[in-house]
């Protein structure tokens, strides 16, 4: 066994909520023990959902930390298990991490050493570079933000709830702290379209919610689930 600690990446999986147990079970069965999930909803129009035979917008978003060496096999196997090559089945992508606490790396080191000699087959991901555009805005504006982004070239996104942290200035009601709810909208977009989409979102936010909203982007390393005809693709 070497003393080299594994490089980690963040995998983000978005599928229909009914597939939550399948996704979490998949990662658990592959020794990916650090996964968190949250409920979300897709932004596909009813017309597109009808065309693709999708019965619900309810989504689950799963965040998983895994060694970078495992990512090719994980993408290959989950793409097959979840049929992500078909339109509307879901999406999985990876985000590079600058740093992770050593406890996480030590946790995975024995398993990485054990699997070092296993054959790794890479499922071909989309060749075009992608970025993840994240918009945080006050509750009720996410759909309008998505429509603005769609007009600028975005294909679709996923929304989930969040809340701002409380402090000594947080309002209280009968002694209970009140936290302000926010909506997080995540859009996977081609890098060539990022600037137009972000400029459109930024202009919208400046007009509708200048003090409570923001938008930023992060690079995506690999992505599976977007390689379909955009005229027939469901919003993830």
KALIN-V863866 format. One record per run of one state. SS is the DSSP state (2 for helix, 1 for strand, 0 for the rest). FROM is the first residue (numbers start at 1). LEN is the number of residues. If there is no record, write none. Layout:
# KALIN-V863866
SS FROM LEN
SS FROM LEN
This chain:
# KALIN-V863866
0 1 7
1 8 9
2 17 13
0 30 4
1 34 9
0 43 3
2 46 7
0 53 5
1 58 10
2 68 14
0 82 9
1 91 6
0 97 5
2 102 13
0 115 15
1 130 9
0 139 3
2 142 10
0 152 6
1 158 6
0 164 8
1 172 2
0 174 2
1 176 2
0 178 3
1 181 10
2 191 18
0 209 5
1 214 7
0 221 2
1 223 2
0 225 5
2 230 3
0 233 4
